Amino acid sequence: MNDDEILQVSRAVFLEEAGIMLTELEQSLLSMTDDPSAETVNAAFRAAHTIKGSAGLFGFDRVVAFTHEVEALLDRMRSGQQTIESSAINLLLSCKDQIEQLLQELSGGNVDLAQNASISKQLIGDIKTIMGEAAPTAAKAGKDTKPTPQIPDQALQTKGGQPEWIVWVKFGPETFTDGFDPGSFFRYMAQMGEVMECEALIDDVPLLTDLDAERCHLTFMVRLRTDANKQTIENVFEFVADTIQLRLMPSPFHIEHMKVLLGELEGDQDRLGETLVRIGAITQSELEQALAVQQQAPETKLGEILAQEKLAPEPIVQAAVQKQGQAREKKSEESRFIRVSADKLDDLISLIGELVIGVSAARIVATKRDDLEMFEVAERLEQLVEGARDHSLRLRMVPVGDTFSRFKRIVHDVSKALSKDVDLVITGGDTELDKSMVEQIVDPLTHLVRNALDHGMETSVEREQANKPPKGRIGLNAYHDAGAIVIEVSDDGRGLSRPKILSKAQEKGLIPADAQLTDAEVWNLIFLPGFSTAEKVTDISGRGVGMDVVRRNIESLRGEVTLLSRTGKGSTVQIRLPLTLAIIDGFLIEVAGATFVLPLDGVEECIEVPSQGQKMTTAAGYFELRGVVIPLLDLTRHFHLEGPSHPRGSVVVVRHGTKRVGIRVDKLLGEHQTVIKPLGRLFSRMRSISGSTILGSGAVALILDVGALLADAGKHQTHITEGMTPA
């Protein structure tokens, strides 16, 4: 790989890492509204600092210069010099978007450079306005050398101006005879800063009758305000270092900011002593002193020695030990992961799919030849392939929480534009979904969330008039159910207006004036193309474009969408999606000589069709199972199949969501690992069929979409949908 290729790869890695940092920055800024804690502000600062530092390594000066100003504002916030207000957070969110635009320049995107420069200039002016004309900056833009942190820093100053140190020094008995004047050390210290207080401690001074005028018994406690660091103060006493006892203790304010420096410290924190030296908590000589003690007692930890000998404040030692543990855990965690291209995973899944088909063929051959040994080998191979299939599919599963987190910004911006006060509540973020589906659900979810904000949510005044809390709530929830993932977008707003929807549908000629519709049928009108109840068109919604696209996009993923609403209480849109689009466990059935596959996760039980005289009325489209009436669907009639049928056959009871249905079949062929193959364009509009698969014999079997099957059947057999009972 030549230098240009290496540079190109490095740029790609930088842009990917910067994207992750931008997401962290945005999430931290959004959290700061409700949780302006030091940890949240520091997280935002670290994200901006990382972007700026990485950009500096590649010479991306425009990114560095702009991010430097963002970093300066965040630095003032974490030091308490800048209040955390909504206006400042909104400005920082706009700055995050601008950093994203600047990064687009680097990725070769179609960006207006002049406009970008103008926006950057305007935002920097807004930052300086918020900070004030005399706002300090953290460093010169474009020069991020990351020096070892030192305690005296503008951000670490006390209310009096400079940091303070408590200097405790006990002079040795030979100080006078060695020709040293203790006062000279304090006069020199006064040149380094301001001696606020100096107290002589006389506990060790003997009685006058026992006093030896040539021996020194003096101990002093000095409060020094200075910009000098701990090492510089210690160097004042280097000529008498072997004969004195010296302790340098930071003020409580200093301790808190040492913790801040510790949090910012980058690199390897495996060595506790070196970490404490880097943040100025101890000096090199104090570290060597503690290590000497440890040599005498190897079983004692260095942190305990530093605390016992009072060489470093105990809170700082504890924080450093915790940081050290976190660094080791992070290093261990990072070593467990590698990045793999999604295309490589897709290729692996395809190969596994071909293996599944091949093993199925081997099993069929072994059965035909009645070769027991070959059958056992094929069965063992099938178990191994099934394990490989499960592990490879898990590689593509990602938590939906990362996708949900994107909507915090949408809710923040849209609610602000609509002058509404709304919280986004995310639950079930750990629920996993196939990566190939994650990106495809972003647009439908975005439309649903924006729709809930615009149409569903009231203003604070309207909510108070309706005896509701002034702040509204939009929920994103995900969970697994019967081999599927269910995603819910809910709100506690005004709900849907049945009269308004019916009136608009009749006005557009979608339903007759005397139509008698259930609530579910009324809500489904919203998904018709061009349907909208908005009284005016806005930038957010009202054009009648979206809900039909939402349904179409979800159905293209073999999913379905349903809507529930209660007037004055809110609405919930429920999206049901398959866990994966690649390989599933299926159940083979035969109807009129044709082979079909049912998703195994939805199959509850199989029963034999009762003989004449027993309780099952297939003509009426239902049967009774242990006292519960369940709809019955005959695939032969539904698909208009022609072929031999079994006189009795079986019924497969399938659960879909909260409903159950019996499907009458001729033969039960058992479980089958099913590699999902998409249908061709010719069959793209065929409902009730979600895909196809190749059997070991080479024959093609169609995969049934139970949800769509029931919806289609319900149009012709009303009793099927009306008679369903909860599981």
Secondary structure by P-SEA (a helix, b strand, c coil): ccaaaaaaaaaaaaaaaaaaaaaaaaaaaaaccccccaaaaaaaaaaaaaaaaaaaaacaaaaaaaaaaaaaaaaaaaaccccccaaaaaaaaaaaaaaaaaaaaaaccccaaaaaaaaaaaaaaaaaaaaccccccccccccccccccccccccccccccbbbbbbbbbbccccccccccaaaaaaaaaaaccccbbbbbcccccccccccccccbbbbbbbccccccaaaaaaccccccccbbbbbbbcaaaaaaaaaaaaacccccccaaaaaaaaccccaaaaaaaaaaaaacccccaaaaaaaaccccaaaaaaaaaaaaaaaaaaaaaaabbbbbaaaaaaaaaaaaaaaaaaaaaaaaaaaaccaaaaaaaaaaaaaaaaaaaaaaaaabbbaaaaaaaaaaaaaaaaaaacbbbbbbbccccccccccccccaaaaaaaaaaaaaccccccaaaaaaaccccbbbbbbbbbbcccbbbbbbbbccccccaaaaaaaaaaaccccccccccaaaaaaccccccccccccccccccccccaaaaaaaaaaacbbbbbbbccccbbbbbbbbcccccccbbbbbbcccbbbbccccccccccccccccccccccccccccccbbbbbbccccccccccccccbbbbbbbbcccbbbbbbbcccccccccccccccccccccccccccccccccbbbbbbaaaaaaaaaaaccaaaaaacccc
